[in-house]
């Protein structure tokens, strides 16, 4: 018994001593087995990118045979592309482990593309697969943006309804805004002082909403200027804006019955660079000493520089912009400021055009809708119904 | 290139930059011939630079090269561009209005969906995407909702701001002013950084010139 007991203890001790070597041997043999097996298949699917203008494909893949240990050992996926599955594939990118999707862009519409994915650990090909063909194409309609279409149709229908009402003579109320009422007073002041008016239409292009509003206000200012026999100077940053301003001022002088008073040299192009333009307009303020400065349209970093100079030269200043970041600078230096949408309201108020009044009314109803959507959305989100907020994620 | 590697060329052109900077700064005293010189120089240089830039990035890239490559449909925007030149003639100036109308029409039409996407849908999603809970995050969300709603009410134009609407509108204008105050502070800090950058440039040039 003693002998057999001793033997048992020796075997047990040797077994315990050998255990780590045994597990190591298992690892080595597993690794060796990996080397000897062919790479596992990767299932690759290639599809056209939905709702895009074309030239893009989505490549997705999965490795159904791989267990979690194998997947964990993969550290890079190499993605190659070819227009022919039998020819050579060109490597286009490498992705980190865990990726299952790649969006390829800059492709030619209507052409076949094949993709090969190879999964590596440090040196070994663990899995490999080829998929395709995928044919990129553009879509005419982005179905992801249907909510925007609904909103556009809703708003356009409302606006048209109000415009028709305004054309039929229905008078819409527009709440008084201090900056609007100050326009006529400022022109009168310039006339009394015998000094010109400076009208700066900003740095926007002619198709931007704020610049379009600036044209309407310029029309009103120019007409009053013509009636009072004074002068308006309009330095421009954009050549197309200059052309429109010339047309607007000329039209206003004609409407006031004084077409001969219009001088095309007063509505001129300066330069299309932000700070040189600012420096030139500052020079006009200091040398021509305008009694009133209007800043209407899109403004950026030059807003404070312009308004400060106007303040130093002693001009009355009225500004209007929808550039949120610049409004504080105008508020701090100018006498009156039309903030954001007030600029559009001023345009409608001064022109009294049915189109603008009707649109303003429709905008207000749009705001009512937004208020309702916010309240409903807040309730839904609070109760955990997130699908409502997701409706606005139009991609 | 480090200042230690400067040659005559760098000394001259950095000197011109420093001199023009001082000319522009002289405006802080009052309008003077140095400022006038710098103002007209920079306006002239900018106009010349942008003329050439637009020639190469617009005319060559978007008209000449496509037409040369047989993309004949580029002739239409080119013709619209040429029509703008009729403004030089009093008789034919009206023709340019078609180009302007096309430009403004296309620009406005395209921007409608972009504006709705950026200023309505993204903002709405960000505003209502979080629940109101009984903690700091919930309180923050509640304040955001109140601020957005009251600021929206301030911008109602077709109703007099009286009674309850007037009260909410007043909250709205306070919200807007707080926003402007924060924006003002942030931007002023950025501008001060620009000034500091310019002063460092002048200081560096003087040290390079005279040692120190």
HADDOCK unambig.tbl for C-alpha pairs under 7 A between the chains (distance, minus, plus):
assign (segid A and resid 148 and name CA) (segid B and resid 113 and name CA) 6.94 0.50 0.50
assign (segid A and resid 148 and name CA) (segid B and resid 116 and name CA) 6.84 0.50 0.50
assign (segid A and resid 173 and name CA) (segid B and resid 158 and name CA) 5.25 0.50 0.50
assign (segid A and resid 173 and name CA) (segid B and resid 159 and name CA) 6.94 0.50 0.50
assign (segid A and resid 174 and name CA) (segid B and resid 157 and name CA) 5.40 0.50 0.50
assign (segid A and resid 174 and name CA) (segid B and resid 158 and name CA) 4.85 0.50 0.50
assign (segid A and resid 175 and name CA) (segid B and resid 157 and name CA) 5.15 0.50 0.50
assign (segid A and resid 175 and name CA) (segid B and resid 158 and name CA) 5.99 0.50 0.50
assign (segid A and resid 175 and name CA) (segid B and resid 159 and name CA) 6.41 0.50 0.50
assign (segid A and resid 175 and name CA) (segid B and resid 160 and name CA) 5.76 0.50 0.50
assign (segid A and resid 206 and name CA) (segid B and resid 104 and name CA) 6.08 0.50 0.50
assign (segid A and resid 207 and name CA) (segid B and resid 103 and name CA) 6.88 0.50 0.50
assign (segid A and resid 207 and name CA) (segid B and resid 104 and name CA) 4.34 0.50 0.50
assign (segid A and resid 207 and name CA) (segid B and resid 107 and name CA) 4.90 0.50 0.50
assign (segid A and resid 207 and name CA) (segid B and resid 108 and name CA) 5.46 0.50 0.50
assign (segid A and resid 208 and name CA) (segid B and resid 108 and name CA) 6.67 0.50 0.50
assign (segid A and resid 271 and name CA) (segid B and resid 43 and name CA) 6.13 0.50 0.50
assign (segid A and resid 271 and name CA) (segid B and resid 46 and name CA) 6.60 0.50 0.50
assign (segid A and resid 271 and name CA) (segid B and resid 47 and name CA) 5.13 0.50 0.50
assign (segid A and resid 272 and name CA) (segid B and resid 47 and name CA) 6.47 0.50 0.50
assign (segid A and resid 272 and name CA) (segid B and resid 50 and name CA) 6.88 0.50 0.50
assign (segid A and resid 273 and name CA) (segid B and resid 46 and name CA) 6.04 0.50 0.50
assign (segid A and resid 276 and name CA) (segid B and resid 39 and name CA) 6.66 0.50 0.50
assign (segid A and resid 276 and name CA) (segid B and resid 42 and name CA) 5.52 0.50 0.50
assign (segid A and resid 276 and name CA) (segid B and resid 43 and name CA) 4.69 0.50 0.50
assign (segid A and resid 276 and name CA) (segid B and resid 46 and name CA) 6.87 0.50 0.50
assign (segid A and resid 277 and name CA) (segid B and resid 43 and name CA) 6.55 0.50 0.50
assign (segid A and resid 279 and name CA) (segid B and resid 39 and name CA) 5.57 0.50 0.50
assign (segid A and resid 280 and name CA) (segid B and resid 39 and name CA) 6.11 0.50 0.50
assign (segid A and resid 280 and name CA) (segid B and resid 43 and name CA) 6.99 0.50 0.50
assign (segid A and resid 325 and name CA) (segid B and resid 183 and name CA) 6.07 0.50 0.50
assign (segid A and resid 328 and name CA) (segid B and resid 180 and name CA) 5.10 0.50 0.50
assign (segid A and resid 328 and name CA) (segid B and resid 181 and name CA) 6.88 0.50 0.50
assign (segid A and resid 328 and name CA) (segid B and resid 184 and name CA) 5.77 0.50 0.50
assign (segid A and resid 329 and name CA) (segid B and resid 184 and name CA) 6.88 0.50 0.50
assign (segid A and resid 341 and name CA) (segid B and resid 155 and name CA) 6.98 0.50 0.50
assign (segid A and resid 361 and name CA) (segid B and resid 158 and name CA) 6.35 0.50 0.50
assign (segid A and resid 364 and name CA) (segid B and resid 156 and name CA) 5.72 0.50 0.50
assign (segid A and resid 364 and name CA) (segid B and resid 157 and name CA) 6.92 0.50 0.50
assign (segid A and resid 364 and name CA) (segid B and resid 158 and name CA) 6.96 0.50 0.50
assign (segid A and resid 367 and name CA) (segid B and resid 152 and name CA) 6.83 0.50 0.50
assign (segid A and resid 371 and name CA) (segid B and resid 149 and name CA) 6.31 0.50 0.50
assign (segid A and resid 374 and name CA) (segid B and resid 124 and name CA) 6.99 0.50 0.50
assign (segid A and resid 374 and name CA) (segid B and resid 128 and name CA) 6.09 0.50 0.50
assign (segid A and resid 377 and name CA) (segid B and resid 128 and name CA) 5.27 0.50 0.50
assign (segid A and resid 378 and name CA) (segid B and resid 128 and name CA) 5.17 0.50 0.50
assign (segid A and resid 378 and name CA) (segid B and resid 131 and name CA) 6.67 0.50 0.50
assign (segid A and resid 381 and name CA) (segid B and resid 128 and name CA) 6.75 0.50 0.50
assign (segid A and resid 381 and name CA) (segid B and resid 129 and name CA) 6.35 0.50 0.50
assign (segid A and resid 381 and name CA) (segid B and resid 130 and name CA) 6.01 0.50 0.50
assign (segid A and resid 381 and name CA) (segid B and resid 131 and name CA) 4.74 0.50 0.50
assign (segid A and resid 382 and name CA) (segid B and resid 131 and name CA) 3.99 0.50 0.50
assign (segid A and resid 382 and name CA) (segid B and resid 132 and name CA) 5.29 0.50 0.50
assign (segid A and resid 389 and name CA) (segid B and resid 125 and name CA) 5.63 0.50 0.50
assign (segid A and resid 389 and name CA) (segid B and resid 128 and name CA) 6.29 0.50 0.50
assign (segid A and resid 389 and name CA) (segid B and resid 129 and name CA) 5.56 0.50 0.50
assign (segid A and resid 392 and name CA) (segid B and resid 121 and name CA) 5.33 0.50 0.50
assign (segid A and resid 392 and name CA) (segid B and resid 125 and name CA) 5.59 0.50 0.50
assign (segid A and resid 393 and name CA) (segid B and resid 125 and name CA) 6.66 0.50 0.50
